[in-house]
Amino acid sequence: MAPLLLRIKIDDKLYRPITHYRDTILQLVDYFEQHPRVLPRLLGKTGPALPYLYAGRIYSDLGDAPQALDYYQRALDVMPDGQIENGECKTDNAIDSRVAKQRNLLCSLIGNLFSYQYLFEEAVPLLEQANHWASLASDTNAMIFNYRDLAEQYKYLDKPDCSLFHYEYALLLANQSNNTNMANDVKMQIARLYVSEGRFGDALSYIRPALNSIDSADISPTYAIASDIYKGCGNRDSALYCYQQLLRYGNIFGKHHAYQELSEIAVSANDMESANEYYRQYKLLDDSIRKMDNAETVARMHAAYNYQKHERKVKELELQNERKRNAIYFGVIVFLFAAIVIFHYIRSEMKNKVRLKQRLDMLNMKLSEYDKGRNPENWIRRVKEYEDQIHQLQEQLSQKNSDFNVEREILSSRISKLTDEKRSLELSIQRASNRVLDADLAVKTFSQTEIYKLFIRKAYIASAVTGEEWDDFIAQAEGNFFPGFRDNLAALCKISEQEYRMCLLFKSAFSKSQVATLLFVDRSAVSHAFERLYKKAVKRQGKTKDWEVILSSL
């Protein structure tokens, strides 16, 4: 069994995939748990943790975060002679370098798994533990990575001062150890932090050294952040150079960003042919990125499902005996409350039907007005139909002589009624068109405000939005551009603050991917929220686009 573990270790060191070893590693875990003295004798102090470590690596690569965390924790709990207590080895000798390095690796892996699941507060203490073990092992490279990762967590937690402190310390260690690649990587991260704060001058001083010696792995993010810096500084020629380098060397995300910016520059230069081509390439890459995001979302949902399934089974086993003891009491309580629930349900259903009818009437009216404004040609055809009917009736009227006074009066009445309906429809179309123009103008005007531009920047760099920034954004949107929007939504259904932020951002012309980034949720969560709100509002299943149309009409 030990040679198998060594083979897995070799493949991992050579960066070969090890996911196909899942069944093997589980057998190894079971074997070494039954024979705990084998691994220390063959592999030394770090031996007992290796099966759990590689099991965690395999499940992490397979996207099963809960299982990976379980195995990483079990690896931490294993001691050369038994267990770990309070993070310290329970041995007679001092902690040697191999044990400390392994502790650093495990804590770092767990911290990064927490970060991958957006559990940034939980990731911080694990990464600090990793730093403790790396310092004991005098592993400078590991400390650089740990300080950089800690800075990332503080950035997501909206603590820029703490983030900058850890970035600066990582940069100091990288310079002291002459690790140029890591130094440039950290400089790029510091520049990105300054860009998020609008400090383009400070960011420029950090990105320039990184541009002088770019590692091939960092070429795309380096030129991407450099282009934003030069754009923010007003240095258009340098920004254009960075965009061209992204098109030449960048990954899919870098090229996506470059095509978007180049299309806007071409539009401003009135070069519509180039703008159209850049925008076409941008949309192609946007579709590819969306597919990649969907695949990652499915993987996270699958991991969460596995975790919930495991927790549910454990809970059911724990509560099985208690359920048996309480079955009779539960049945009596259910019977007593059933009649009350049914009675209140019938009453509430009757009230809900009345409220639903009123709500749907109001919604249909708004949707009709919105359709008249957005698609006036469909309604203009109806005006033409009125005109044709009026023309036919007028011809019939002209053919009637004075002997047919009753029929002439009937035709005249119908002509008058159709004329009034045609005029009413024309006025309604005009009013709806004006409302749509006003709504578009409100969105366009809102997009020029500082708070709107701040949200666009934060969506681009995936930075957290503070409570004060949300309050400012909502106050300006409701007060100056979308008055009554919250009341109109509340009239349709009950809505949480998180859902209201989603709706308000979409109303303000943010894309669903930008909405998901600003709210730190998956893009599919936004779609599911829209489908859920549509079902709450109209009491039937619908698609995401149905709710988007309703939001546009409010």
N, C-alpha and C positions, 0 to 999 in steps of 0.2 A: 504493500500500500504506500509506503514511503516513496518509492521511485515514481509512482504516479503523481504524488504531490510535488516532487522535484521537477517533473516534466511540465506541470502547470506553471510552476514558478519560473521556469526557463522561458516558456511561451509568453508569459506576462512581461518579463524583463525585456524580451525582444519585440514588444508591442504587437504581438499576434493576438487575434481574438480568442477569448477563452470561454465564451458563452456555451459552446458545445460540450463543455465539461460539467454542466450542471448536475446531471445524474451521478457522475463520477465523484464530484466534490461532496455531494450529500452522503454517498456511501462512505467516503473518507471521514466525514464528520462523525458519522455513527460509529465507525470502526475505532477512531482515536478517542472517542468518549468512553468506549468500553475498554480501551487499553491506554490509559493516560500517561504511562511511563515511557511509551515508545518514542514519541516525538522529541522530548527533551534529550533523550539519549542519542538520537540521530542528528538533530538539527540545533541543539543547544537551547538557550533560554527562550528564544523567540519562537521555537517550534510549536508549542501548543496553540498559539494564536493563528498560525498560518491557515489551517482549514477554514476557520471562521472568516478570516480576512478575504480569502479568495471566493468563498461563498457570497460574501457581501459584494465583492467586485462583480461577480457574475450577475447577481440579481440587480445590481445598479445598472449594468449595461443592458439588461433586459427591461429596464423601466419599472421594476417592482421596488419602489423606494421603501415601503414598510418592511418587506423581507430583508432588504439590504441593511436597514438600520438595526434590525434585530440581530443579524449576524455580526455586524460591526460592534455592537454593544457586548455581545457574548465574547468577542475577541478581546475587548478591553477588560472583561471580567476574569480572563484566564491569566494565571500567574505561572512562572516557571516551576514553582513548587506548590501551587494551589490557587490562590486568589489575589486580587488587588484590593486594598483597603484605602479609601479616600484618595485614590489616584496615585498612591505610592506603592512601590514594590515591597512586599513583605519578605525580604531576604536578609541574610547576615552581611552580605557584601554591598558596596555602593552600586548604584544603578549604572550599568555599562552603556556604552554608546548605542549598541544594537537595540537594546530594549527601549531606550529613550526615543530613538528614531522611529521605532515601530509605533510607540504611543503617539508620537507626532503625526505619523501617517494616518492612523485610525481616527484621531480627533479631527484632523483636517478633512478626511473623507466624510465623516458624519456632519461636520459643519457645512460643507459644500452641498450635501444632500438636503439639509434644512434650508439652505439658501435657494436651491433649485425649486423647492416647494413654497417659496416666499415666506418662510418662517425665519425672518432676519434676526429677530430678538433671540430666538433659540440658537441661531448659528453663532452669535458673538461669543458666548462663554466657551463653546467647543473650540473655536479658533484660538481663543486666548489660552486654553489648555494646550493646544497644539504648539503654540509659541513657547509655552513653559518647557515642554519636552524638547523642542528644537534647541532651546538655549542650553539645556542640560547636556545635549549631545554636541553642542558647539557647531550645529549645522546652519551655517550662515544662509545658504541658498533656501533652505526650508523656512527660515525666519523671514526672508524677503517675501516669499510667497504668502506666508501667513499674515504679515503686516499689510500686504496689498489686498488680500481677501477681507481682512478686518475693515480696511478702509471702504471696500465695496459695500459691506453690510451697513456701516454708519451712513454711507451716502444714501442707500435705500431707506434708512430710518430717518432721513432728513436731518442729519447732524453733520453739516459740512465741515465744521471746525474739527471735530473728532476724526472725520474722514481725511482731512488735509494733514493732520498730525501723523496719522499712520502712513499715509503716502510718503510724506517727507522722511519718516524714519526708514521706510523700505528703500527709498532712493539713497539715503545715506549709507545703508548697508551694501547696496548694490555698487555704489562708487568705491567703497572701501575694499570690496572684494574684486574690483575690476570686472564686474559682470555687466558688460555693455548692453547686451540684449535685454536683461531685466531692468536696467536703468532706463533704457529707452521706453520700455513698456510702462514703467511707473510714471515717467514724464508724460507719456500720452494720456494716462488716466488722470493725472493732475490737470493737464490741459483741458480734458473733457469736463472736469469738475468746475474749473473756472468759466468755461463756456456756458455751463448751466446757470451760472450766476451773472452772466453777461460781462465778465471781466476778460475781454478779448486780448487786451494788452498783456496782462499777466500770462494768459494762456499761450500767447505767441512766444514768450521767452522760454517756455518749456517744450514747445513742439518743434522749434527750430533744430535743437540738437538731435532730436529723434529723427528728423528728416534727413540728417546728414549720413546716418548709418542705419537704414531700415532693415530689420530682419524680415525674411520672406514671409514668415508666418504673420507678421504684424503690418504688412504693407497696406492692406486694404483699410483697416481701422485707422492707421496713422494718417493716410491721405484724406480719409473721410473727415476726421476731426480737424485736420489742417485746413481743409476747404471751408469748413464752418468758421474757423478762426479768421481766415483771410477775408471771407465774406463779411463777417462782423466788423472787421477793421476797415472795410471799404477798399481793400486791395483786390480789385477784380481780376487783374492779370494773373496774380499768384493763385487765386481761387480757380480760374479757368485751367491753369496748369495742373492743379491737383485733380480736377474733374477728368482731364484727359488721362492722367496717370491711373485714375480709378478705372476708366474704361479699358485701359491697357492691361493693368495688373490686378485690379480689384476682384474680390469675390462677388457673389450675386447681390449681397447687400450693398457693397460699395458701388457697383455699377447701377443698381436701382436708385441710389441717392444721386449719383452723378447725372443720370439721364433726367431725373426730375428737375434738378437745378439748371441743367443746360437748356431744357425746354422753356423754363421761365426766362432765362437770359435771352434765348432766341425770340421769344414773344416780345420782350421789352425792346429788342433791336429790330422788330417788325420783319424778322426772317421767318415767315410762317411755314415755309417748306421744311426748314431744319427743325422748327419747333414741333411740327407734326411728326417727323421721323423720331425725334428724341422722345416725344410723348408715347409713340407707339411702342418703342423699346421699353420705356418705363412701365407701361401696362403689362407687357409680356412678362417682365421680371416680377411685377407685382402679383400676377397670378401664380407664378412659381413659388414666391415667398408665402402666399396665402396657403398653398397646398402644404408647404413645409410646416407652417404654423398649425394647420389642422392635424397633421400627423403627430406633432408633439402634444397637442391637446388630447388626442385620442390616447396616447401613451400615458399621460398623467391621469386621465379619467380611468383607464384600465388599472393603474396602480392603486388609485383611491378605492376602486371597486373591490379589488382583492383584499385591501386592508379592512374595509368595512365588512366584507364577507367573513374574514377571519375573526374580527371582533364580535360579530354577531353570533358566530358559533360558540365562542368562549362564553359569552354572556348567557346564551341559552342553556349551556351546561350548568352554569352557576345557579341559574334561577329555576332549574327543572324541579327540584324538590319543593321549593317554596311555592311554585305554581300549583303543585298537587295539593298542598295543605290549604291553599287559599281558594281552590276551585269553587267550592260550595258557596263561600261568602261572596266571591266575585259574581257568581251566577245570580244570587239574590239581589245584589246591588244593581246589576245590569237590568234585571227585570223591573225593579222599582223605578229606575230612571228611564227605562224605555218608553213608558207611557208619557212621561213628562217631555221627553225629547221629541216624540212623535207629535204631541200636541203643539209644542212650540215650532216644530219644523213646518207643520201645515200652515200655521199663522204666518211664519216668516216667508214661506214660499209664495203665499198670496201677496204679501207686501212686496216681495222681491220682483214678482211678475209685473206689478204696476210700475215699480221704479225702473225695471229693465226696459219696459216699453217707452217710458219717458226718456230714458237715457239713449235708447236706440233712435228715437225720433230726432233728438237733438244731434246725435252723431251723424245720422243720414243727411240732415240738413247741412251740416258743416262739410261733409264729404261731397255733397252735391255742389255746394258753392266752390269748394276747392277744385272739383273737376271742371266746373265752368271756367275758372281762372287759368288752370293748367292746360286744359284741352278745349279751348273755345270752338275749334273747328267742328267738334261733334255736336255742339249745341247750336252752332250757326246753321248746320244742316237742318235742325229742327225748325229754326226760323224760316229757312227756305221752304220747308214743308208747309208751314203756316201760310206763307205767301202763295204757294201753289193752290192750296185749298181756297184761300180768299179769291184768287183769280178765277177759279172754276165756279165758285158761287156767284161772282159778279157777272160771269158770262150767262149763267142760268137766269140771273135776275134781269139781265138786259133782254132775254128772250121772252119774258113774261109781259103780257100787255096789261092794260088797266082792268081787264075782267078777272084777273087773278090776284086781287088785292091781298087776300089772306096769305097765299103762298109768297107773295112779294114781301110781306111783313116778316114772315118766318125767315126767308133768305136774308133780309136786311139785318134781322136780329143776330143770325148766325155769323154774318160778316162782321158785325160790330163786336161780337164776343171774341171771335178769332183775332180781330185786329188788336183788341185790348190785351189778349193773351200774348200775342207776338211782341207788342211793345213792352209788356212786363218782362218777358224773357230776355229781350234785348237789354233792358236796363239791368236785369240781374246779371247777365254776362259781363256787362261793362263794370258793374260794382265788383264782381268777383275778380275780374282782370286787374282792377285797381288794387284790390287787397293783396293779390299775388305779387304785384309790383312792389307794394309797400313792404311785404314780407321779405322779398329778395333784397330790397334796399336796406332793410333792418339788419339782415345777416351780413351784407357787405359792409355796412357801417360798423357793426359790432366787431368784424374781423380786423378793423384798423385800430382798435383800442389796445392799450398796453397789456391789460389783463388777458385778452384773447391771445396776443402774441406770446405772452408768457406760457399759456397753456399749450400752444403749438410747440414751443421749445421743449417743454417738459414731456410732451408726448413723444417727441423725436428722441430724446435721450433717456426715456423711461425713468424720469425722476419723480419722486413723490410730491404730491400737492399738499400744502399745509391747510389747516382749517381756516386760517385767515384769508388765504388765497381763494378758497372755495366760497367763503362768505362774500368776498369782493366780486367774484365772477357772477354769482347768483344775483347779488343786489343790482349789478349793472344790467344784467340780462333782463331781469324782471322789471326793473324800474324804467329802462330807457328803450328796450328793443322788443321784448315779448311780454307786454303787460297782460295779466290775466291768464298766462299759460299754466301756472300752478293750479289755479282755481278750475280751469277747464279740465285738467287731468284728474283732479280730485272728484269732479262731477262724474267722471267715467268709472273710476274704481279707486280703491284704497291703494296707496303707493308709498313705499318706503323712501327714505332719504337717498339711499344708494340708487334705487330705481329712478328716482326723480333726477338725479345727477346724470344718469345714462340718457334719459329722455331729453334733458336740457342741452347736453352736449351734442346729441344728434340733431336737435332743432337748430343748433348754432352751426351746423354744417361740418362737424367733426366726423371723420369716418369711424366705422365700428372698430377698426384696429386701433385708432387713436383713443377712442372711448375706453377700450379694454386696457390700454397702456396707462391712461391717466387714473383709472380706478383699480389698477393692479389685479385684474381678473383675466381669465382666458377670453379670447374673442368669441368662442362659442357660448360663453356665459352671457354675453350681451344678447346674442340671438335668442337664447333660451328665455332670458328675461323678457324680451319683446313678445315672444310667443305666449308666455305666461300672462303678461299684462293684457294682451289682446283677448285671451280666453276669459280673463276676469271681467273685461269690459263688456263683451258681447255674448258671453256664455256659450261660446262654441270654439272649436279648434281652428286655428289660423296659422298663417306663415309669418315670418319676420317682416316681410314686405307689407303685409296688411297693417301692422302696427306702425310701420314707418310712414305709410300714407296718412294714417290718423294723426300722427305727430305733426306732419307737414300741414294738415288742415286746421290745427288748433291755433 
